[in-house]
Amino acid sequence: MEFKVNSKVLEKLLSKIIPAVPTRTPMPILENFLFDIKDGAMTVCATDLEIALRSSINVAADENITMVIPARLLFDIIRSLPETQIHFETQSNQKIRLTTDNGVYTISYSSHEDFPAIPVVSEEKEFVINGADLKKCIDKTSFAMSKEDMRPAMTGTLFEFTEDGLRFVTTDGHRLVKYINKTIKSKNEEQYIVPERAIFVLAKQLGEVDVKMYLSKTNISFHIGDLEFISRLIGEKYPSYNSVIPMENENMMKVKTGDLLSAIKRMMLFSSSNSKQVKFSINKNSLEVSAEDIDHGSNAKENISCEYSGEPMDIGFNTAYVNDVLSHLDDEEIIFKLHSPTKACIIESTIEKENEDLMMLLMPVRLNN
């Protein structure tokens, strides 16, 4: 079997697929690309059994063949070449020879029989979303996914299809993010949990092009141009997140996002490595943020202008969590909705947006007296 392909065309294809190749695996077969050449089309795919990536290009081949080729070796060879025509030729001893104008490279290939089948996701349930919009949904929420395996559902991102829009929800028990894209509405309310690894690989593949999403009970598939990205879903029920969102937070504090974020970054230098605590002392026109590291005998405090309606309040937060939340808010001003020093705090933009809605929730920490 023989075919020819431009090195840069092949490099572009393989660079899309390589993220699905595992770095460490007890199944050596997964460290390969699956090449399927059929009727003038070459489809390359890879999987780590959690995610799979697949894409195709046209090639002039003299016959059909399916084989597996060592992924990292082939990718490293192809991307090290200047732009040139590569002539692929299989040989009888399960070797494949790559010939260019200046060199000949021979590597082994093997049978595809042990390569796991890539799931096929039915196209019955289709949703279309702009790639940039989907990337924004992921960027705004992914930081709050849990790292604890004790509750597997919380280690992924919830995609919740509703009549109001497509909700993206993440929580680790300390903070919760709910982002609604109001352009995608569904008559049937359904929940799907996409694992963390899939979320981060997917985000890197997204651009301006529209994305088609297909869903089944066990898998989700994203078609991004000529690339198909498939992920297994987490087969658990997502926690009832609405039950932890307080309804009675009547004390409102409006503050400039940039002022508070820069102060929090400085407080992170002074908060104890154990508690990572920052104290908010809130009054009508002033927010004092303070932190203390008893072990090192250091402390800091800063005053920030704010507008606050409510009784004066002292409330503590984890500095790293406040920093994460504020870093993912683009608006110039934000509102903290508070009830008491022991109840969850809601953080939202001061501006209502037409096609999106973003809510952050932060659990307080007990202040050291």
N, C-alpha and C positions, 0 to 999 in steps of 0.2 A: 504494500500500500504506500502511495506517495501523495504528498500535497505540498503546496507552497503558500507562504504567508509572510507579510511584512512584519519585521521585528517589533516596530512600534505599535502596530495594530494588535499584535499578540500580547505585548506588554500591557497595554491598556486593558485588554480583556482579563488577563491573569491578575492584575492588580485589584480588580473588582472582586475576584473570587477568593484570593488568598486569605482574607480575614476569617473565613470559615474553616481554615485548616488549623487543627489544634496544635499547640506547641508541645504539649505532653499528653500522651494517651496510651492506655494499655492495649489499644487496637491499632497496630502499625498501618493497617489498610487505610485508616483515616488521614494519614500523612501524605496522601496522594491526591492529585487531580483526577477526576474521571473525564476522559475524552470520549465523546460519542460523535463519530463522523458518519453522517447519513445523508444521502441525496444532496450533496453539495453544501451542507450546513455542518459546522463544527460546534457542538455544545460542550462547554466545560463546566463542571460543577464540583463542589467540595462541601463537606459537612463534618461537624463534630458531634452529631446526633442531637444537638439542641437547636442549632441553626444550620441552614444550608443556603448556598448562593449558586446561582446558575445563570449563564449568559451564552449567547451564540454569535458567531460571525459566519459569513459565507467563505468557503474555500473551494478550490478546484481540486478534488480528490478523485483518484481513479477507482476507488472501491469504498465500501462501508466497513467501519471497524469500531469496536468499543474496547478501550484499554485504560489502565491506570498508570500514571507517570508520577514519580517522586515530585511533590509540589514545590518545596523550597529550592531544590536543586534546579529544576527547570526554570522557576521564576528568576532565580539569581543569574542563571546563564542568559536568559532573554533580556533582562534589564541591563546587563553589563555590555550588551552589543550596541554598536552604533546603528543608525537606521539602515537596514539591509534586507534583502530577500532571503528567507530561510527555507531550505528544501528539506522536508521531513521524509524519511524513508524507513519503513519497518524492515527488520531483517529476521531470518529464520530462527535465530537463537534468543528470541525475546529481547532484542536490542532495537533501539531506534536511533538512527543517525541523522544529525542535524548538520546540513552543509550550507556554508555561506561563501561569499567570494574569497574570503581569506582563511577560513578554518573549517575543520570537521570535528564534531563533538558527538560522542556516542554514550548513551545512557540506557539503563534497563527499563523495560516496562513489564507489566504483569497482567494477569487475567482480571477482568472486572467482576467475576462471579461473587467474590466475597465483599465487594463494595456495597454498603447498605443502600436500600432503595430510598430515593428522595420522596418525601410525602407529596402527593398531588392534592391540592386544595381545590375543592369544587368552586365554580364561579357563580354559584347561585346567589350568594350574599356578596354584593359588590358595593363598595363605597369609594368615591373619588375625592381626594383632598390634594390641594396644592402642596408640593414638596417643602417649600419654605414655611408654609403654615404648620405642617406636621413637625418640622424641625423646631419651630418655636414652641409648640406644645410640649415636645420632649425636653427642650432646653430649660423651660420654666419649671418642670416638675421632677425630672429624673434625680436631682440631688437629694431628694427626701426619701428615696427607696431605702428599705431596711437592709442592713448587712447581716442580720441575725437569721440563721436558718431554722430557728425554732418555729417561726410562723412563715412558711414558704410563700403564702399569698402576698405578704408585705414586702418580699424581696423583688417584686416586679412592679410594673405600672399597670394600673387598671384602665382599660378602654371601656367606657360605659356609654352605650348608645341609648339616647333618650329622645323624647319629643322636643326637648329644649335645645339639644345639641349633643355633640360628642364630648363627653367628660373624660379628662385625664386626671387620675387621682394617685398620689403616692403618700405614704406615711411610714414612719419608723417608730411611732408611739410617742415621740417627743415633738415632732412637727408634722404638719399635714398640708399638702398643696392640692388645690382643686382648680383646674383650668378648663373652661368650657369653650369649645369652638362651636359657635352657634350656626355655622353654615351647613353643618352635616346633621340632619335630623332623621330620626327613625321612629316609626310607629310602634315597633316592638322594643321594649326595654331589655337589653342584653348586656352581659358583662363578660369581658375577656381579659385575662391577666398575662401580659407579655414579660418574659424574664429580663432581668437586668442586662445580661450580656447581649441579648438581642437588641435591646433599646440602644445601647451604646454603639454597636456595629451599624444598626440602621441609621442612626443620626449622622454618621460619617458619609453615608451613601446619598443623602438627600440634597437636592438643589432646587432650582426653580420649576423643574418639570413636574407635572401632575403625577400623583401616585394612585394606583388602583389597589384597594385592599380587598382581599377575599378571606372569608372566615369559615372555619368548621369548628366542631367541638374540641378538637385537639390541636389544631394548627392555625396560624395566620400567615397569609402570603401577601407580599408587597411587590407590585410590578412597577419598577422605576425605569422608564425607557426600555432598553433591551436587557435589563437586569431583573431577575426574580430573586427575592429574598424571602425565605421561609423560616418560620420559627415555631417550635412547639409552644403550647400555652401551659401555664401553671394550672393544673387541675384541682384547684382549691376554691373555696368560697371566700371572696374578699370581705374583710371585716366591715361591719355596719358603720361606715365612717360618719354618716350624717348624725348619728347619735352623740358624737363627741363635739360637734360644732355647737357652741353655746348660742342661745337665742336672746339672752337677757343682757348682753354687753352694752350697757347704756352710757358708759363713760368714754368720751371720744377725745383722742389726742392727735392733732394734726402736726406733722413735723416735716422738714425738708429731708428727703432721702439721703442726699449727698452729705449733709452735715452730720447726720446720725451715723451713717456708714463709716465715715472717716474717723469719727470719735470711737466707734466700736473697734476698729482696727487697732487703735492705740490701746484701748482697754484690754485687748487680747494679750498685749505684752505684759500686763500687770496682773491679770487674773490668775489665780492659783491653778497649777497644772492638774490638780485633782478635781476641783469643783468647776473650773472654767466659768466662774460666776461674775456677772455684771449686775449692778444694782441700778434700777431706774427710780429716782425720786421725782415724782411728777407733781407740779403745781400749775396754777392757772396759765402762766406765760413762760414757764421755765421747766426744762427737763434736765436734771443733774444725773449724769451717768458716772458711776464710780466702780473701781475694782481694787482688790487688795490681794497681795501674795504674802501671806504670813510667813511662809518658809524662808522667803528671801528678804523680808522686811521692806517691801516696796508697795506703793499704792498710788492711785491716780484718780482725779475727778475732773469732769468738764461740764460746763453749762451750755445748753443749746436752747434756742428760742423755740417755743411751741405754742399751740392754741389748745387749751384743755378745758373741757366742761365736765366737772365732777369733783368729788372730794379729793384732797391730796392723797397720794398713794405711793407706797414703796413696794416695788415688785422686782423679783430677781429672775434673770434668764441665763442660759448658757451662752457665753459670748460667741462660740463657734456657730451655734444654731442661728443666732441673730444675724451674724455676718453672712451666713448662707442665704437667709431669707432676703435681706436687704440687697445682696449682690444680684438677685434675680428679679428685682423690681426696677423697671425702666423709668417710672414716673418721677417727676420732680418732687412732688409731695405725696405723702401717704398718710393713712389714718390707722391708728391703733385703737381697736375697740376693746375696752377693758371692763371687767366686773369687779374682781377682787384679786388680791395677791396669790390666791390659790386656784383660780379658775383660768381656763385656756383663754388666750388673747388672740383676736383676729386682726390681721393686717391686710389692708386693701388699698387700692389706688383711690385718689380723690376724684378721678375722672372716670365716668362710665363710658365704656367703649361699645360700639355698635355690634360687632360680631364676636366679641370675646369677653370673658369674665374670669378674673383671677383672684383667688382667695388663698391667703396663707394663714395657717394656725400654728401658734407656738405655745407649748406648755411652759408655765413658770417653774422656777426652782425655789426651794425654801431658802430664805436668806439666813446667813450666819449672823447671829446676834452678838 
